[in-house]
Amino acid sequence: MKKLKERGPDNPVPLSKMAKITAASLDKAATHWAYKTYWDKKFLKLAKIDKLIQTEKDRVFNELILAGETLIMMTLEAKDLRHPEDFLEYLLKVKDEIPEAHSVTLKEIGVERKHRKLWKKLIGMRFREYSESKISAREAMMEYESKEKDLIASDMEGINLTLLPFTVAVGAYKHIVRSKTKGKDFLFKLIMKKLSRFYVEVRITMEGGKIPPQLKARMKLRHFWNDLKEELIKR
């Protein structure tokens, strides 16, 4: 940070370096979110963590980290972020740096190279998986919203805003419970709630704290989550 403060308009930080610095900050945010979620008393109870062997406990924690990392990456490439085109291009560079940023974090705590390589691969896999799931999620949300009325621009805006945390929540939930979803609705709701709040925090940061109130309100858990969950987790 000291080095950054020493730089001024005549000696700017290269964009490539700034992208790495931003990615490192976002990576820490994802890990912190995963830690807080994992140790939440409700999550521990609903996920029955005390009944799991250590390797399964580690796997669940890792899936939460992957969910946080993936949600950040998907947000960074969101087309509805209100920024000039050149800054959107910068955010895409930040997105590409996220896997490496996490690898650097792991290296700092002594994780072996082979495991760091596996983590980069896993982040890429989850990112592709959840990105592909957006299509079915959007279709289901549009179908539900259009049951009672014709969709207008504000409806589509709300769907787009809530789409990312919902898509990631469904995927993370299925991985955490190994697709054994029966009787675990409350766990999904908790994961969705946690991811929604995290998404709002990340998005506000990316947009300079200027998300309109009506859009932030859309991020509250809405009545259709339960109906959509039943359909999407089966796909």
C-alpha positions as a printed NumPy array, in Angstrom:
array([[  0.   ,   0.   ,   0.   ],
       [  2.879,   2.355,   0.758],
       [  4.224,   1.944,  -2.747],
       [  0.81 ,   2.726,  -4.2  ],
       [  0.52 ,   5.886,  -2.122],
       [  3.867,   7.049,  -3.427],
       [  2.581,   6.924,  -6.98 ],
       [  0.925,  10.006,  -8.4  ],
       [ -0.545,  11.14 , -11.722],
       [  2.953,  11.296, -13.214],
       [  3.796,   7.772, -12.086],
       [  0.585,   5.685, -12.314],
       [  0.302,   2.028, -11.404],
       [  0.256,  -0.117, -14.591],
       [ -3.194,  -1.532, -15.316],
       [ -1.853,  -5.075, -15.277],
       [ -0.503,  -4.584, -11.761],
       [ -3.636,  -2.818, -10.604],
       [ -5.705,  -5.739, -11.908],
       [ -3.621,  -8.14 ,  -9.818],
       [ -3.984,  -5.939,  -6.729],
       [ -7.751,  -5.699,  -7.202],
       [ -8.046,  -9.448,  -7.788],
       [ -6.074, -10.143,  -4.619],
       [ -8.442,  -7.95 ,  -2.631],
       [-11.512,  -9.654,  -4.091],
       [ -9.997, -13.081,  -3.461],
       [ -9.586, -12.236,   0.213],
       [-13.207, -11.053,   0.281],
       [-14.387, -14.391,  -1.149],
       [-12.375, -16.37 ,   1.382],
       [-13.612, -14.198,   4.231],
       [-17.205, -14.678,   3.097],
       [-16.72 , -18.451,   2.955],
       [-15.199, -18.486,   6.449],
       [-18.048, -16.441,   7.938],
       [-20.678, -18.566,   6.199],
       [-19.095, -21.877,   7.194],
       [-18.873, -20.943,  10.876],
       [-22.363, -19.47 ,  10.991],
       [-24.275, -21.448,  13.648],
       [-27.225, -22.003,  11.323],
       [-24.993, -23.275,   8.53 ],
       [-23.145, -25.642,  10.854],
       [-26.465, -27.065,  12.   ],
       [-28.218, -27.268,   8.632],
       [-25.177, -28.734,   6.856],
       [-24.69 , -31.154,   9.794],
       [-21.005, -30.329,   9.858],
       [-20.459, -32.077,  13.21 ],
       [-21.446, -35.392,  11.613],
       [-18.984, -35.119,   8.728],
       [-15.48 , -36.539,   8.605],
       [-12.674, -34.007,   8.241],
       [-12.229, -34.485,   4.491],
       [-15.921, -33.746,   3.961],
       [-15.742, -30.696,   6.211],
       [-12.836, -29.421,   4.116],
       [-14.753, -30.127,   0.899],
       [-17.778, -28.143,   2.079],
       [-15.579, -25.205,   3.077],
       [-13.811, -25.349,  -0.274],
       [-17.143, -25.29 ,  -2.13 ],
       [-18.051, -22.106,  -0.277],
       [-14.759, -20.526,  -1.337],
       [-15.409, -21.616,  -4.926],
       [-18.898, -20.109,  -4.756],
       [-17.516, -16.777,  -3.572],
       [-14.745, -16.712,  -6.177],
       [-17.119, -17.68 ,  -8.974],
       [-19.766, -15.135,  -8.013],
       [-17.129, -12.404,  -8.071],
       [-15.86 , -13.5  , -11.492],
       [-19.366, -13.617, -12.938],
       [-20.107, -10.182, -11.497],
       [-16.934,  -8.738, -13.008],
       [-18.12 ,  -9.7  , -16.479],
       [-21.75 ,  -8.64 , -15.947],
       [-22.926,  -6.606, -18.908],
       [-25.19 ,  -4.384, -16.834],
       [-22.414,  -2.842, -14.739],
       [-22.637,   0.902, -15.239],
       [-19.133,   1.844, -16.317],
       [-17.428,   3.165, -19.451],
       [-16.338,   0.513, -21.952],
       [-12.642,   0.859, -21.132],
       [-13.275,   0.259, -17.43 ],
       [-15.394,  -2.795, -18.216],
       [-12.405,  -4.143, -20.121],
       [-10.289,  -3.56 , -17.024],
       [-12.78 ,  -5.524, -14.914],
       [-12.451,  -8.436, -17.318],
       [ -8.695,  -8.376, -16.709],
       [ -9.413,  -8.486, -12.97 ],
       [-11.703, -11.474, -13.515],
       [ -8.954, -13.361, -15.335],
       [ -6.584, -12.696, -12.427],
       [ -8.853, -14.191,  -9.739],
       [ -7.624, -17.825, -10.026],
       [ -3.999, -16.693,  -9.876],
       [ -4.752, -14.391,  -6.947],
       [ -6.106, -17.332,  -4.982],
       [ -3.094, -19.395,  -5.944],
       [ -0.818, -16.677,  -4.554],
       [ -2.819, -16.641,  -1.327],
       [ -2.432, -20.398,  -1.002],
       [  1.289, -20.149,  -1.676],
       [  1.637, -17.596,   1.113],
       [  0.196, -20.08 ,   3.621],
       [  2.421, -22.917,   2.435],
       [  0.116, -24.91 ,   0.14 ],
       [  2.047, -27.152,  -2.263],
       [  2.24 , -26.284,  -5.948],
       [  0.261, -29.356,  -7.085],
       [ -2.637, -28.361,  -4.845],
       [ -2.464, -24.755,  -6.048],
       [ -2.717, -25.968,  -9.633],
       [ -5.757, -28.047,  -8.683],
       [ -7.414, -24.994,  -7.124],
       [ -6.937, -22.943, -10.292],
       [ -8.478, -25.783, -12.262],
       [-11.432, -26.048,  -9.864],
       [-12.139, -22.316, -10.015],
       [-12.191, -22.518, -13.81 ],
       [-14.476, -25.546, -13.727],
       [-17.003, -23.952, -11.363],
       [-16.932, -20.699, -13.32 ],
       [-17.767, -22.512, -16.561],
       [-20.375, -24.702, -14.875],
       [-22.235, -21.842, -13.205],
       [-21.943, -19.592, -16.253],
       [-23.593, -22.252, -18.395],
       [-26.343, -22.67 , -15.772],
       [-27.339, -19.013, -16.167],
       [-29.286, -19.819, -19.322],
       [-31.682, -22.293, -17.692],
       [-31.938, -20.104, -14.596],
       [-32.891, -17.006, -16.603],
       [-35.45 , -18.954, -18.628],
       [-37.091, -20.304, -15.48 ],
       [-37.15 , -16.875, -13.834],
       [-38.644, -15.255, -16.935],
       [-41.269, -17.983, -17.207],
       [-42.273, -17.523, -13.587],
       [-42.41 , -13.731, -13.756],
       [-44.496, -13.784, -16.96 ],
       [-47.238, -16.009, -15.536],
       [-49.269, -13.084, -14.247],
       [-48.208, -10.27 , -16.571],
       [-46.153,  -9.32 , -19.601],
       [-42.547,  -8.607, -18.71 ],
       [-41.37 ,  -5.013, -18.904],
       [-37.89 ,  -3.505, -18.762],
       [-37.854,  -3.2  , -14.955],
       [-38.77 ,  -6.888, -14.611],
       [-35.875,  -7.917, -16.838],
       [-33.557,  -5.612, -14.893],
       [-34.572,  -7.303, -11.66 ],
       [-34.12 , -10.778, -13.135],
       [-30.663,  -9.915, -14.407],
       [-29.636,  -8.509, -11.041],
       [-30.77 , -11.526,  -9.018],
       [-29.687, -14.099, -11.581],
       [-26.03 , -14.446, -10.583],
       [-26.352, -15.135,  -6.838],
       [-29.267, -17.472,  -7.469],
       [-27.401, -19.457, -10.119],
       [-24.296, -19.807,  -7.951],
       [-26.37 , -20.67 ,  -4.879],
       [-28.112, -23.527,  -6.69 ],
       [-24.803, -24.917,  -7.953],
       [-22.952, -24.562,  -4.659],
       [-25.86 , -26.09 ,  -2.752],
       [-25.935, -29.143,  -5.006],
       [-22.178, -29.645,  -4.645],
       [-22.248, -29.213,  -0.874],
       [-24.962, -31.837,  -0.383],
       [-23.661, -34.022,  -3.23 ],
       [-27.002, -33.547,  -5.018],
       [-28.876, -35.166,  -2.102],
       [-31.276, -32.248,  -1.764],
       [-34.294, -33.916,  -0.156],
       [-35.258, -32.306,   3.14 ],
       [-32.556, -29.643,   2.927],
       [-34.561, -26.639,   1.744],
       [-33.51 , -24.467,   4.668],
       [-29.83 , -24.996,   3.858],
       [-30.418, -23.741,   0.333],
       [-32.309, -20.7  ,   1.61 ],
       [-29.436, -19.857,   3.946],
       [-26.823, -20.199,   1.203],
       [-28.954, -18.048,  -1.091],
       [-29.372, -15.413,   1.595],
       [-25.633, -15.303,   2.328],
       [-24.669, -15.151,  -1.347],
       [-27.25 , -12.447,  -2.088],
       [-25.853, -10.204,   0.614],
       [-22.299, -10.858,  -0.543],
       [-23.297, -10.066,  -4.118],
       [-24.783,  -6.743,  -3.071],
       [-21.575,  -5.86 ,  -1.224],
       [-19.4  ,  -6.802,  -4.201],
       [-21.588,  -5.033,  -6.708],
       [-21.818,  -1.85 ,  -4.655],
       [-18.019,  -1.846,  -4.46 ],
       [-17.696,  -2.298,  -8.218],
       [-20.193,   0.454,  -8.981],
       [-18.857,   2.95 ,  -6.484],
       [-21.731,   2.506,  -4.034],
       [-24.297,   3.785,  -6.533],
       [-26.799,   0.967,  -6.981],
       [-30.266,   2.56 ,  -7.122],
       [-32.49 ,   1.704,  -4.118],
       [-35.061,  -0.035,  -6.306],
       [-32.413,  -2.447,  -7.59 ],
       [-30.979,  -3.135,  -4.154],
       [-34.495,  -3.963,  -3.01 ],
       [-34.661,  -6.6  ,  -5.713],
       [-31.846,  -8.451,  -3.964],
       [-34.077,  -9.36 ,  -1.044],
       [-35.218, -12.983,  -1.092],
       [-38.417, -12.97 ,  -3.062],
       [-41.401, -15.275,  -2.967],
       [-40.465, -17.096,  -6.172],
       [-37.099, -18.432,  -4.913],
       [-38.717, -21.542,  -3.453],
       [-40.637, -22.358,  -6.639],
       [-37.624, -21.826,  -8.883],
       [-35.344, -23.798,  -6.595],
       [-37.414, -26.941,  -6.959],
       [-37.198, -26.736, -10.751],
       [-33.579, -25.673, -11.15 ],
       [-31.885, -28.046,  -8.695],
       [-33.345, -30.942, -10.68 ],
       [-31.587, -29.841, -13.886]])
